[in-house]
């Protein structure tokens, strides 16, 4: 019998596990000896907090380096073909969403390995839920260009897409560049366009605010080094 590939969410930050993960996730990890991870040290700590009972040193970790080319994902799934379950862990949030784990899942489907997604926090979905924006037609863009002129050109294009298709636009930025992105949004977007900023989701200092560009310009906010999601809509 073929084993299963479990997609196991990780925390978005320092948050209470009982508030974010159902007990079922803790039960599942007791059955798994093989994990596919980006950061072994980080995921070892996470598994301990999630309540794994077996010694961590007895587990096998396959390292999925998103910067490395030619990774043999099929070899990561060899235990499944031997009837054993494998866990895929994301660096933060749910696997495969803004995460390289989708490549593993794609191979799993070609091998007829059952894929089982588990419940956990997804910053993209949580921010969309809390924004009040259109959640029937939205686009997640990942990162906008780092160079200011290109970034502001992209923002102008996104505003045309929002007005033409009534489509919510969602994007992220490296935390230390958040303020640069925020200032570009205020500079080039129309005053009536709405911006939602969602920071530190699921953590004690969580911040979510959704208002027009005109109102954002009247207040001061420091987003430096805070994990954030940005959403734009009319």
C-alpha positions as CSV (number, residue, x, y, z in Angstrom):
1,X,0.0,0.0,0.0
2,X,1.3,3.5,-0.9
3,X,1.9,5.9,1.9
4,X,0.5,9.4,2.0
5,X,2.1,12.8,1.6
6,X,0.8,15.1,4.4
7,X,1.1,18.9,3.9
8,X,1.7,20.2,7.4
9,X,1.4,23.9,8.2
10,X,3.9,25.7,10.3
11,X,3.5,28.9,12.5
12,X,3.5,32.3,11.0
13,X,5.4,33.5,14.1
14,X,5.4,33.3,17.8
15,X,1.8,32.4,18.5
16,X,-0.2,30.0,20.8
17,X,-0.3,26.6,19.1
18,X,-3.7,25.8,20.4
19,X,-5.1,28.9,18.6
20,X,-3.7,27.9,15.3
21,X,-3.4,24.1,14.9
22,X,-6.1,21.5,15.5
23,X,-5.2,18.5,17.7
24,X,-5.4,16.3,14.6
25,X,-2.1,17.7,13.3
26,X,-0.4,16.5,16.5
27,X,-1.8,13.1,16.0
28,X,-0.7,12.8,12.4
29,X,3.0,13.7,13.2
30,X,3.2,10.7,15.5
31,X,2.8,8.4,12.4
32,X,5.6,10.1,10.3
33,X,9.3,9.4,10.4
34,X,10.2,11.3,7.1
35,X,9.9,15.0,6.6
36,X,10.6,17.3,3.6
37,X,11.7,20.7,4.9
38,X,13.5,23.9,3.9
39,X,15.1,24.6,7.3
40,X,15.8,21.4,9.3
41,X,16.7,23.2,12.5
42,X,13.6,25.4,12.5
43,X,11.3,22.4,11.7
44,X,12.9,20.3,14.5
45,X,11.8,22.9,17.0
46,X,8.4,23.1,15.5
47,X,7.8,19.4,15.7
48,X,8.8,19.4,19.4
49,X,6.3,22.2,20.1
50,X,3.6,20.4,18.2
51,X,4.1,17.5,20.6
52,X,6.0,14.8,18.7
53,X,6.7,12.0,21.1
54,X,9.5,10.1,19.2
55,X,13.1,11.2,19.5
56,X,13.8,13.9,16.8
57,X,17.2,12.3,16.0
58,X,15.4,9.2,14.8
59,X,13.6,11.2,12.1
60,X,14.8,11.6,8.5
61,X,14.8,15.1,7.0
62,X,15.0,15.7,3.3
63,X,16.2,19.3,2.6
64,X,14.4,21.2,-0.1
65,X,16.6,24.2,-1.0
66,X,14.5,26.6,-3.2
67,X,17.8,28.0,-4.6
68,X,19.2,24.7,-5.6
69,X,18.5,23.4,-9.1
70,X,18.0,19.8,-10.2
71,X,16.6,18.6,-6.9
72,X,15.4,14.9,-7.1
73,X,12.0,15.3,-5.5
74,X,11.1,11.8,-6.4
75,X,13.8,10.5,-4.0
76,X,12.1,12.5,-1.2
77,X,9.0,10.5,-1.8
78,X,10.6,7.1,-1.9
79,X,9.3,6.2,1.6
80,X,5.7,6.7,0.3
81,X,6.3,4.1,-2.4
82,X,7.4,1.8,0.5
83,X,4.1,2.3,2.3
84,X,5.3,5.0,4.7
85,X,3.8,8.4,5.3
86,X,5.9,11.6,4.6
87,X,5.3,15.1,5.9
88,X,5.9,18.3,3.9
89,X,6.6,21.3,6.1
90,X,6.6,24.9,5.0
91,X,9.0,27.6,6.5
92,X,5.9,29.5,7.6
93,X,2.2,29.0,7.0
94,X,0.7,26.4,4.8
95,X,2.9,24.4,2.4
96,X,2.8,25.1,-1.4
97,X,1.2,28.6,-1.1
98,X,4.0,31.1,-1.9
99,X,6.2,28.2,-1.1
100,X,8.3,25.7,-3.2
101,X,6.5,22.7,-1.8
102,X,4.2,22.6,-4.9
103,X,7.0,20.9,-6.8
104,X,7.0,18.0,-4.4
105,X,3.2,17.7,-4.6
106,X,3.3,17.8,-8.4
107,X,5.7,14.8,-8.4
108,X,3.5,13.0,-5.8
109,X,0.6,13.2,-8.2
110,X,2.6,11.7,-11.0
111,X,3.4,8.7,-8.7
112,X,-0.2,8.3,-7.6
113,X,0.7,9.2,-4.0
114,X,-2.3,10.5,-2.0
115,X,-1.8,14.1,-0.9
116,X,-3.5,15.2,2.3
117,X,-3.5,18.9,3.2
118,X,-3.8,19.7,6.9
119,X,-5.5,22.7,8.5
120,X,-3.3,25.7,9.5
121,X,-2.6,29.4,9.1
122,X,-2.3,31.0,5.7
123,X,-1.5,34.7,5.9
124,X,-2.8,35.3,2.4
125,X,-6.2,33.9,3.1
126,X,-6.4,35.3,6.6
127,X,-5.7,38.8,5.4
128,X,-8.2,38.5,2.5
129,X,-10.9,37.3,5.0
130,X,-10.2,40.3,7.2
131,X,-9.9,43.0,4.5
132,X,-13.5,43.4,3.5
133,X,-12.4,43.2,-0.2
134,X,-13.6,41.0,-3.0
135,X,-12.8,37.4,-2.2
136,X,-14.5,35.9,-5.2
137,X,-12.1,37.5,-7.7
138,X,-8.5,38.1,-6.4
139,X,-4.9,37.7,-7.5
140,X,-1.9,36.9,-5.4
141,X,1.2,38.4,-7.0
142,X,4.0,37.5,-4.6
143,X,6.7,40.2,-4.6
144,X,6.5,43.4,-6.6
145,X,9.7,44.7,-8.2
146,X,12.3,45.8,-5.7
147,X,13.4,48.8,-7.8
148,X,11.3,51.8,-7.1
149,X,10.4,52.9,-10.6
150,X,9.4,49.4,-11.7
151,X,7.5,48.9,-8.5
152,X,5.5,52.1,-9.0
153,X,4.9,51.2,-12.6
154,X,3.5,47.9,-11.5
155,X,1.2,49.5,-8.9
156,X,-0.3,51.8,-11.5
157,X,-1.0,48.7,-13.7
158,X,-2.6,46.9,-10.7
159,X,-4.9,49.8,-10.1
160,X,-6.2,49.6,-13.7
161,X,-6.8,45.8,-13.2
162,X,-8.7,46.5,-9.9
163,X,-11.0,49.1,-11.5
164,X,-11.5,47.1,-14.8
165,X,-12.1,43.6,-13.3
166,X,-13.1,44.4,-9.7
167,X,-10.2,42.1,-8.7
168,X,-8.5,42.3,-5.3
169,X,-4.7,42.5,-5.7
170,X,-2.6,40.8,-2.9
171,X,1.1,41.0,-2.6
172,X,4.0,40.7,0.0
173,X,7.4,42.2,0.5
174,X,10.6,41.3,2.4
175,X,9.9,42.7,5.9
176,X,12.8,45.2,5.8
177,X,11.5,46.8,2.6
178,X,7.9,47.1,3.8
179,X,8.1,50.8,4.4
180,X,9.5,51.4,0.8
181,X,6.5,49.5,-0.6
182,X,4.0,51.2,1.6
183,X,5.3,54.7,0.6
184,X,5.2,53.8,-3.1
185,X,1.5,52.7,-2.7
186,X,0.7,56.1,-1.0
187,X,2.6,57.9,-3.7
188,X,1.1,56.5,-6.9
189,X,-2.3,55.0,-6.0
190,X,-5.5,57.1,-6.2
191,X,-6.8,58.6,-2.9
192,X,-10.1,56.6,-3.1
193,X,-8.4,53.2,-3.6
194,X,-8.5,51.1,-0.5
195,X,-5.5,49.5,1.0
196,X,-5.5,46.7,3.7
197,X,-2.3,46.1,5.7
198,X,-2.2,42.9,7.7
199,X,0.8,42.4,10.0
200,X,2.0,39.8,12.4
201,X,-1.1,37.6,11.7
202,X,-2.0,35.1,14.5
203,X,0.5,36.8,16.9
204,X,-0.2,38.9,20.0
205,X,0.7,42.1,18.2
206,X,-1.5,41.4,15.2
207,X,-2.5,44.5,13.2
208,X,-5.1,44.7,10.5
209,X,-6.4,47.9,9.0
210,X,-8.4,48.5,5.8
211,X,-9.0,52.1,4.6
212,X,-8.6,54.5,1.7
213,X,-5.2,55.7,0.6
214,X,-6.3,59.2,1.6
215,X,-6.8,58.1,5.2
216,X,-3.5,56.2,5.2
217,X,-1.7,59.4,4.3
218,X,-3.0,61.0,7.4
219,X,-1.4,58.6,9.8
220,X,2.0,57.3,10.6
221,X,2.8,53.6,10.7
222,X,6.1,51.7,10.8
223,X,6.1,48.3,9.1
224,X,9.8,47.7,9.2
225,X,10.7,44.1,9.8
226,X,7.1,43.0,10.4
227,X,5.7,40.1,8.3
228,X,3.0,41.9,6.3
229,X,0.4,41.3,3.6
230,X,-0.8,44.2,1.4
231,X,-4.2,44.2,-0.4
232,X,-5.6,46.8,-2.8
233,X,-9.2,47.2,-3.9
234,X,-11.7,49.9,-4.9
